[in-house]
């Protein structure tokens, strides 16, 4: 993966950090850009979820655990193939995965 361009956006949550470590080893990932962190106020905040929203540049991962963070992933390959590799990786066994279409306003 090439060097990150520009400044770093934000830090990663512990949950997002695990996902990003796996993504760094996947071929076809051009750039990973973390977004802002939002705290979770719901009671089931211990579960770990990764939701993929496909974009023109690749995909946006919504990673939730104790808090929620969006991570943009720019790819050179089809993003759904990269998401499939992420799902079957042995370090991602404790995560639940979902995919959804991009909704207006997001």
VOBA-888426 format. One record per residue (C-alpha): x, y, z; residue number from 0. Coordinates in steps of 0.2 Angstrom, whole numbers, plus 2048, in hexadecimal, padded with zeros to 3 digits. Example, Ala and Ser with C-alpha at 12.3 -4.5 7.8 and 13.67 -1.06 7.14 Angstrom:
<sites>
{{83E 7EA 827} 0}
{{844 7FB 824} 1}
</sites>
This chain:
<sites>
{{800 800 800} 0}
{{807 811 7FC} 1}
{{80B 81E 809} 2}
{{7FC 828 80F} 3}
{{7F9 838 807} 4}
{{7F6 848 810} 5}
{{7F4 849 823} 6}
{{7EC 83B 82D} 7}
{{7D9 83E 830} 8}
{{7D6 837 841} 9}
{{7DC 828 84C} 10}
{{7D4 817 84A} 11}
{{7C9 80F 857} 12}
{{7CF 7FE 85E} 13}
{{7C2 7F5 853} 14}
{{7C6 7FF 843} 15}
{{7D9 7FC 846} 16}
{{7D7 7E9 845} 17}
{{7CD 7EB 834} 18}
{{7DA 7F7 82D} 19}
{{7E9 7EC 832} 20}
{{7E1 7DE 827} 21}
{{7DD 7EA 819} 22}
{{7EF 7F0 818} 23}
{{7F4 7DE 813} 24}
{{7E6 7DC 805} 25}
{{7EC 7DF 7F3} 26}
{{7E3 7ED 7EA} 27}
{{7E0 7F9 7F9} 28}
{{7E7 80A 7F3} 29}
{{7E3 815 802} 30}
{{7DB 814 813} 31}
{{7D3 824 81A} 32}
{{7CC 823 82C} 33}
{{7BD 82E 830} 34}
{{7B6 836 840} 35}
{{7B2 82B 84F} 36}
{{7A0 82C 856} 37}
{{79C 824 867} 38}
{{78F 817 869} 39}
{{781 819 875} 40}
{{777 809 872} 41}
{{778 7FB 87E} 42}
{{77F 7ED 872} 43}
{{78F 7F7 86F} 44}
{{79A 7E8 872} 45}
{{796 7DF 861} 46}
{{7A2 7E3 853} 47}
{{79B 7E7 842} 48}
{{7A2 7EB 831} 49}
{{796 7F2 824} 50}
{{79C 7F6 812} 51}
{{795 804 807} 52}
{{79C 804 7F6} 53}
{{7A1 814 7EE} 54}
{{7A9 819 7DD} 55}
{{7BB 81A 7E5} 56}
{{7B9 809 7EE} 57}
{{7AF 807 7FE} 58}
{{7AB 80F 80F} 59}
{{7AC 803 81E} 60}
{{7A1 808 82D} 61}
{{7A9 7FF 83B} 62}
{{7A0 7FE 84C} 63}
{{7A5 7F7 85D} 64}
{{7A5 802 86C} 65}
{{7A4 811 860} 66}
{{7A1 814 84D} 67}
{{7AE 819 840} 68}
{{7AD 81A 82E} 69}
{{7BD 815 824} 70}
{{7BE 819 811} 71}
{{7C7 80C 807} 72}
{{7CD 811 7F6} 73}
{{7D1 802 7EB} 74}
{{7D8 7FD 7DA} 75}
{{7CE 7EC 7DA} 76}
{{7BB 7E9 7DB} 77}
{{7B7 7EE 7ED} 78}
{{7AB 7E0 7F0} 79}
{{7BA 7D4 7ED} 80}
{{7C4 7DC 7FA} 81}
{{7B5 7DC 806} 82}
{{7B4 7C9 803} 83}
{{7C6 7C7 808} 84}
{{7C3 7D1 818} 85}
{{7B4 7C6 81C} 86}
{{7BE 7B5 81B} 87}
{{7CE 7BC 824} 88}
{{7D1 7B2 834} 89}
{{7D3 7C2 83E} 90}
{{7C2 7C7 83A} 91}
{{7B8 7B9 842} 92}
{{7B1 7C3 850} 93}
{{7A9 7D0 844} 94}
{{798 7D0 83B} 95}
{{798 7D6 829} 96}
{{78B 7DF 81F} 97}
{{78A 7E8 80E} 98}
{{77E 7F5 809} 99}
{{77A 801 7FB} 100}
{{77F 813 7FD} 101}
{{771 81D 804} 102}
{{76D 830 7FF} 103}
{{775 83C 80B} 104}
{{784 831 810} 105}
</sites>
